Amino acid sequence: MRHSSFLEVNFRLLSENMEKIRRLSGKAQIIPMVKADAYGNGMIPVTQFLVQEEKIKKIGVATLGEALKLSKECPDLDTEYIVFSDTEMSDSQHRSAYQDYNITPVIHQPEDLNHFLGDERLRDTPLILKLNTGMNRLGFTLQELQDGIPRLKNRGIQHLMTHFAYSYVTQKAGDKTSRQYEEFKKAQKLLSDSGVTVEETSVSNSGALEQKIGIEETYVRPGLMMCGPYSVEPRIWDGHQISKLVTKVIKTFPVKKGTPVGYGINVAGEDGFIAVLPVGYGDGVSTFFSGVKLTVNGLPCSIFARVNMDMCFLLFSPDAAGKIKTGDVVEIWNHDNRVITDIATQMKTIPYALMCGITGRIPRIYKIK
């Protein structure tokens, strides 16, 4: 574990993001996604805050294991956990968890529907059905939905959903998001015409919600945007990055052009000034951070040479001497959601990957103010 390096998560900013999401969502209710340890921010404390302070009644996770962890560690929370992908429906022993805890699976293929409808223990569990409208990952095709209608008539569908593959791009008439939404509407009509009741619907992930796509449905399902980063370029979501990644300088020294630094053959291309940080790929600052440009104490720098397991180097111009000192605080990213997005862009990745990559060696510190 680290001491002076940590991920600070600010619940006041999370609350402000939730209020902005409510304004965007209109009458739609919110199912926050807290999968992957709430995008690296800490699934347990984030869920507790959402349920206790934000009065959230449904929480989305990716795996049955995540739902069980929440159920067992937060037994007093009055909320329903919805498992979106790794439901373990083929395993009879795992299916019992849906009866024993307030957990509901998203049924996304015919085999799982067979298990769900054929298990007497799940007779009172709401049926949530996912459609494949063009993402081609999980979900029922229209043909599979048609084939299942005789069985669905008896049970009815509590919640019908789909997932957009291209919602991080500004929507245009006839684009992939529009076509997926049209497929979803076709499926709704097919079910209605066939006498299958559908109580609730949802389609909006973060990118769709930023653009107010699907807010006429019963629910929206924000994940990334709740934690701060935006999906759609140019930026329209001005939410706060709820976390900031903080470390410190543990050593500084001047470096001459041609001097090797760290592992391998990495030499300074010009005279400069080095600051050593006590974070590396063992903490989630991966080797792909090498070359990323940052600002420390108002001075530009870049992550230089090869990132080590436990350390990395910042390279400044020579005039940083005296302005960057041992013990100085370094914020790799802060509460401005443009900063983490800029870092991700430099690394040719996305903010999700940076946030989820922070390991357990970095403590999470939670702030209310």
Secondary structure, 3 states (H helix, E strand, C coil): CCCCCEEEEEHHHHHHHHHHHHHHHCCCEECCECHHHHHCCCHHHHHHHHHHCCCCCEEEEEEHHHHHHHHHHCCCCCCEEEEEEECCCCCHHHHHHHHHCCEEEEECCHHHHHHHHHCHHHCCCCCEEEECCCCCCCCECHHHHHHHHHHHHHHCEEEEECCCCCCCECCCCCCHHHHHHHHHHHHHHHHHHCCCCEEEEEEECHHHHHCCCCCCCCEECCCHHHHCCCCCECCCCCCCCCEEEEEECCEEEEECCCCECCCCCCECCCCEEEEEECCCCCCCCCHHHCCCEEEECCEEEEEECCCCCCCEEEEECHHHECCECCCCEEEEECCCHHHHHHHHHHCCCCHHHHHHHCCCCCCEEEECC
